[in-house]
Amino acid sequence: MEKEYDYMIVGQGLAGSCLALELAAHKKKLVVFNNAQGHSSSRVAGGLINPVTGRKMVLTWKAHQLFPFLNRFYTAAMVKLENNFYRTLPLYRPFVSTEEQNEWQGKSVEAQFAPFVEAVVTASEAERMVKDPFGGLLLKQSGYLDTDSFINSVAKWLKKEHKLVNAKFDAKDVNFNEDVVVYKEIKAGKIIFCEGVGAIQNPYFPEIKFRPVKGEVLTIMLDTPLHKIYNRGVFVLPREGSCTVGSNYNHKDLTWEPTNAGKEEISKKLNELLLKPYKIVGHKAGVRPSVADRRPVLGASRQNEHMIIFNGLGTKGVSLAPYFAHQLANWLLTGSPIDKEVHINRFF
Ligand SMILES: Cc1cc2nc3c(=O)[nH]c(=O)nc-3n(C[C@H](O)[C@H](O)[C@H](O)COP(=O)(O)OP(=O)(O)OC[C@H]3O[C@@H](n4cnc5c(N)ncnc54)[C@H](O)[C@@H]3O)c2cc1C
């Protein structure tokens, strides 16, 4: 392995993977440290990509920028990494009342929503997969990322190029020598920490107000194949041979263990949505690296400008990571600005 790099990346979840692809596209010399035995929220994530979310069905923040970008990014990544991990799929959200249906007849033609609305469905679907007595909203630019497969594909490429070190990185052992950072005889211009919740222990970023949130997902089997994603209360996401169902939010229990309470909470919501029988065959839990204002965090440590962070992808990480990895890479390479809402300076 060489000893001098432009950038060291710490952590190869979604954040580190997207950033590695971005920086490599600019021919930068990289080394990625990842503790493969550690926890990764990306490995647990459902991978859902959904432009209209929440009980109130609001447009995802920055949807007009994020969604076209992620589509180009993951499509190009599939070509580079020679694997299929990203899929666009329509997403159906049953309405809860005729008022909601009427409201969406108007909203669906508004400029902000129109690019994401395929149709306003005014009667129950013929397939009778879910409870939808008032019809529902059929969305486009939705889909999913098979996060496990994406991260494995990036790891395979990094390994082949001798850019991946499977080890826990200890920020306390970093030394600074003029304009370079030195870690165990490896030198780099900058270190970018993409550690997920691991960043809470990082001494270079004590100001960030992390607010980690546990989540659980179920894997279910259905006799009838689904051809779209269903989402109301929970999402039901069809993959090859099974469906992923999730998720819930728990701020108190921050362990990585799946719980009966989590399973019951998700099953209850699933039973309120799905009309078909199903069997639970898997159950996982993880802790989302969220911050208090639920926005990503990008920028340099106040203690040292060579120590950079890319984090805060706890909510909608799959949709946010490509756009903000690109923004961070541009800032590193050209000094172009980081959006105020995601800049680490908001914590200083
Ligand atoms: C149950 C659940 C469901 C979710 N569902 C969705 C969803 O449907 N759609 C969506 O968009 N988002 C979803 N998310 C959120 C989102 O996908 C993740 O939170 C996001 O992927 C976080 O990525 P990350 O790279 O920041 O962190 P992580 O995935 O946690 O990656 C961090 C990596 O860094 C490594 N690491 C940490 N510290 C060190 C160190 N010191 N040295 C070496 N390696 C280190 C870890 O081992 C890990 O590999 C979900 C999250 C959960 C928990």
The ligand as an SDF file (V2000), in Angstrom:
LIG
                    3D

 53 58  0  0  0  0  0  0  0  0999 V2000
  -33.8610    0.8620   10.6020 C   0  0  0  0  0  0  0  0  0  0  0  0
  -33.3860    1.9070    9.6480 C   0  0  0  0  0  0  0  0  0  0  0  0
  -34.0700    2.0940    8.4620 C   0  0  0  0  0  0  0  0  0  0  0  0
  -33.6670    3.0700    7.5740 C   0  0  0  0  0  0  0  0  0  0  0  0
  -34.3280    3.1800    6.4070 N   0  0  0  0  0  0  0  0  0  0  0  0
  -33.9620    4.1080    5.5230 C   0  0  0  0  0  0  0  0  0  0  0  0
  -34.6280    4.2070    4.2830 C   0  0  0  0  0  0  0  0  0  0  0  0
  -35.5320    3.4320    3.9800 O   0  0  0  0  0  0  0  0  0  0  0  0
  -34.2270    5.1760    3.4210 N   0  0  0  0  0  0  0  0  0  0  0  0
  -33.2140    6.0470    3.7240 C   0  0  0  0  0  0  0  0  0  0  0  0
  -32.9090    6.9060    2.9150 O   0  0  0  0  0  0  0  0  0  0  0  0
  -32.5490    5.9600    4.8800 N   0  0  0  0  0  0  0  0  0  0  0  0
  -32.8850    5.0140    5.7790 C   0  0  0  0  0  0  0  0  0  0  0  0
  -32.2030    4.8860    6.9560 N   0  0  0  0  0  0  0  0  0  0  0  0
  -31.1500    5.8760    7.2710 C   0  0  0  0  0  0  0  0  0  0  0  0
  -29.8700    5.8070    6.4980 C   0  0  0  0  0  0  0  0  0  0  0  0
  -29.7980    4.9160    5.4630 O   0  0  0  0  0  0  0  0  0  0  0  0
  -28.6380    5.6080    7.3590 C   0  0  0  0  0  0  0  0  0  0  0  0
  -28.7860    6.2060    8.5840 O   0  0  0  0  0  0  0  0  0  0  0  0
  -27.4210    6.1240    6.5890 C   0  0  0  0  0  0  0  0  0  0  0  0
  -27.1930    5.1570    5.6200 O   0  0  0  0  0  0  0  0  0  0  0  0
  -26.2050    6.4120    7.4420 C   0  0  0  0  0  0  0  0  0  0  0  0
  -25.0200    6.2380    6.6930 O   0  0  0  0  0  0  0  0  0  0  0  0
  -23.5990    6.6230    7.2500 P   0  0  0  0  0  0  0  0  0  0  0  0
  -22.6180    6.2400    6.2140 O   0  0  0  0  0  0  0  0  0  0  0  0
  -23.5950    8.0260    7.7260 O   0  0  0  0  0  0  0  0  0  0  0  0
  -23.3990    5.7200    8.5660 O   0  0  0  0  0  0  0  0  0  0  0  0
  -23.1740    4.1390    8.7190 P   0  0  0  0  0  0  0  0  0  0  0  0
  -23.9490    3.3780    7.7480 O   0  0  0  0  0  0  0  0  0  0  0  0
  -23.4320    3.8160   10.1590 O   0  0  0  0  0  0  0  0  0  0  0  0
  -21.6610    3.9140    8.3590 O   0  0  0  0  0  0  0  0  0  0  0  0
  -20.5910    4.2260    9.2080 C   0  0  0  0  0  0  0  0  0  0  0  0
  -19.4550    3.2790    8.8980 C   0  0  0  0  0  0  0  0  0  0  0  0
  -18.2850    3.7770    9.4950 O   0  0  0  0  0  0  0  0  0  0  0  0
  -17.6480    2.7290   10.2220 C   0  0  0  0  0  0  0  0  0  0  0  0
  -16.9180    3.4000   11.2850 N   0  0  0  0  0  0  0  0  0  0  0  0
  -17.4100    4.2110   12.2640 C   0  0  0  0  0  0  0  0  0  0  0  0
  -16.3990    4.6690   13.0330 N   0  0  0  0  0  0  0  0  0  0  0  0
  -15.2590    4.1420   12.5240 C   0  0  0  0  0  0  0  0  0  0  0  0
  -13.8750    4.2620   12.8810 C   0  0  0  0  0  0  0  0  0  0  0  0
  -13.4630    5.0160   13.9100 N   0  0  0  0  0  0  0  0  0  0  0  0
  -12.9640    3.5810   12.1730 N   0  0  0  0  0  0  0  0  0  0  0  0
  -13.3510    2.8010   11.1190 C   0  0  0  0  0  0  0  0  0  0  0  0
  -14.6450    2.6650   10.7300 N   0  0  0  0  0  0  0  0  0  0  0  0
  -15.5720    3.3350   11.4170 C   0  0  0  0  0  0  0  0  0  0  0  0
  -18.7800    1.8430   10.7010 C   0  0  0  0  0  0  0  0  0  0  0  0
  -18.3270    0.5660   11.0310 O   0  0  0  0  0  0  0  0  0  0  0  0
  -19.6730    1.8770    9.4450 C   0  0  0  0  0  0  0  0  0  0  0  0
  -19.2410    0.9200    8.5090 O   0  0  0  0  0  0  0  0  0  0  0  0
  -32.5450    3.8970    7.8770 C   0  0  0  0  0  0  0  0  0  0  0  0
  -31.8260    3.6900    9.0480 C   0  0  0  0  0  0  0  0  0  0  0  0
  -32.2300    2.7010    9.9370 C   0  0  0  0  0  0  0  0  0  0  0  0
  -31.4600    2.4880   11.1770 C   0  0  0  0  0  0  0  0  0  0  0  0
  1  2  1  0
  2  3  1  0
  2 52  2  0
  3  4  2  0
  4  5  1  0
  4 50  1  0
  5  6  2  0
  6  7  1  0
  6 13  1  0
  7  8  2  0
  7  9  1  0
  9 10  1  0
 10 11  2  0
 10 12  1  0
 12 13  2  0
 13 14  1  0
 14 15  1  0
 14 50  1  0
 15 16  1  0
 16 17  1  0
 16 18  1  0
 18 19  1  0
 18 20  1  0
 20 21  1  0
 20 22  1  0
 22 23  1  0
 23 24  1  0
 24 25  2  0
 24 26  1  0
 24 27  1  0
 27 28  1  0
 28 29  2  0
 28 30  1  0
 28 31  1  0
 31 32  1  0
 32 33  1  0
 33 34  1  0
 33 48  1  0
 34 35  1  0
 35 36  1  0
 35 46  1  0
 36 37  1  0
 36 45  1  0
 37 38  2  0
 38 39  1  0
 39 40  1  0
 39 45  2  0
 40 41  1  0
 40 42  2  0
 42 43  1  0
 43 44  2  0
 44 45  1  0
 46 47  1  0
 46 48  1  0
 48 49  1  0
 50 51  2  0
 51 52  1  0
 52 53  1  0
M  END
$$$$
